[in-house]
Amino acid sequence: MSLKRKIALSLSIAFSLLFGIVMVVIYVSFNDFRRDEFKERFRQRLEFTSHFIAKSKDFEEEGPLFFSENSDNILLNEQILIFNADKELIYSTIKDRNVTWDADLLKELDEKKVIYSEETKPEIYAALRMINGEYYYILTSAYDTNGKSKLSYLKYLLVATYLMSALIIGLFSYYFVGQFLRPLEELNNEVSTITAHKLTTHLPLEESEDEISVLAQSFKTMIARLDDVFQSQREFTASASHEIRTPITRMSFQLENLMKLEEHSPETLAALKQIQQDVYQLSDLTNSLLLLNKFDKENIQSIYEEVRIDEVIFETFETVKKSYPELKMDFVITEDTSHDTLLTINGVQSLLDIVFINLFKNAAIYSDNSEMKVQIKETDADIKVEVISYGNTVSEEEQPKLFEAFMRGDNSQNTSGSGLGLRIVKRILEYHGAKISYSSPLENTNKFTVRFIK
């Protein structure tokens, strides 16, 4: 999850929790207000009834008229029971069904004088009052239909408001956080385009003292230092390669002229040939390092071209054969694809030449019979090139380290070399999104497999 989304989500959750707590407080407070209001209305109704009893002379005649005129302005679904001192029902507003009551409630009134119960349905407010010198038990019950209806409406209103507010807060948080972090995103986009060959990229700097501006300035300073280091490295590599290539070329030319003389003994001629091979190897290594210095993984794709693998193989074989004329190649192409065989990939041919020159030289140097088999297998997903030679193999312990720099196996102890060839091969193939592996499927069989993803 991106930083922008994390901050926006955190702000949304924080505001939503705070807003939710406020909503709950509003709901609970309104419910308490409703209960207190309803209880007060109960009390007023009981006082109203007590006043009626004190003024009335005949419950049976005056009660129905009095309560019918005054029942809707105080409570809803109101029921009133009035008992005398002997706990006999003397008046009831219930006319259409049998009247029942809780005798224990009347006994409890003898002790408490006033009872309010909101746990029962309907709610009850009862009192024992002395009116005109006589005791009366007054039981009033009612539903707070109006208050509970308002409470229910408030609940749905608060829930809907909460959901809408949470959504709006989330959107606004994401938008404003995006605006605040936009300079950081611009900085990230600029930094992501920087490569070893593109260190002079202008970073967006604002006249501000905030953390993002400080970070951008630090990046700019760091890039300037890296540019100085890489520039020095490139200049050194180019200068060193140029200075090395000149004496190597002279040495090679002088060795060729020297070997043409006839007065050399067989031992001297063999030594001169070995020196010539070492000079050729040093020249190839210098050319490879100089070529690699021009590219990196980021900018190499800009110069990709369509390359035929079979043509690269034949051209590099002819190049290697000049140094190792006894080398022979058995070339095979197989296919398992629903399309026509193209044998083409996107890459840099000069770098791919280095890959197969190194592999073919290994086959020439380390094989027993100076023969190798090159097999191309093309499918809809990839192109595999297998270079197989026959001779001493690399041990299982050394195989995982075979493509490391300066790594030389036990089978190369009596052969000159730098130990950089396979490391350079792996690096070039990584630039092309390809992979290389080594295996020994049979005794005295070395197989290198290069896999290009289509």
Secondary structure by P-SEA (a helix, b strand, c coil): ccaaaaaaaaaaaaaaaaaaaaaaaaaaaaaaaaaaaaaaaaaaaaaaaaaaaaaccccccaaaaaaaacccccccbbbbbbbcccccccccccccbbbbbbaaaaaaaacccbbbbcccccbbbbbbbbcccbbbbbbbbbbaaaaaaaaaaaaaaaaaaaaaaaaaaaaaaaaaaaaaaaaaaaaaaaaaacccccccccccccccccaaaaaaaaaaaaaaaaaaaaaaaaaaaaaaaaaaaaaaaaaaaaaaaaaacccccaaaaaaaaaaaaaaaaaaaaaaaaaaaaaccccccccccccccaaaaaaaaaaaaaaaccccccbbbbbbbccccccccccccaaaaaaaaaaaaaaaaccccccbbbbbbbbcccbbbbbbbbbcccccccccccccccccccccccccccccaaaaaaaaaaaaacbbbbbbcccccbbbbbbbbcc
